[in-house]
Amino acid sequence: MAIIVNLDVMLAKRKMSVTELSERVGITMANISILKNGKAKAIRFSTLEAICEALDCQPGDILEYRRDLDSIDT
């Protein structure tokens, strides 16, 4: 199972920098980068809500589920 974080895509669509998103959301650039690079193990709903508000998007625009092909029985 893999959850893909498309934060970089949304930042590009909105022409917004990590610095600007960090300021709008109120979390550090380091934490935004961890999330953006798919290294985060969890995200608080309040943080996800703030990101969605700042980027004017839905959670599904940022998070995507992709089935891990290695785990499918053949």
HELIX and SHEET records of a PDB file:
HELIX    1   1 LEU A    7  LYS A   13  1                                   7    
HELIX    2   2 VAL A   18  VAL A   25  1                                   8    
HELIX    3   3 MET A   29  LYS A   36  1                                   8    
HELIX    4   4 PHE A   45  LEU A   55  1                                  11    
HELIX    5   5 PRO A   59  ILE A   62  1                                   4    
HELIX    6   6 LEU A   69  SER A   71  5                                   3    
SHEET    1   A 2 ALA A   2  VAL A   5  0                                        
SHEET    2   A 2 LEU A  63  ARG A  66 -1                                        
END                                                                             
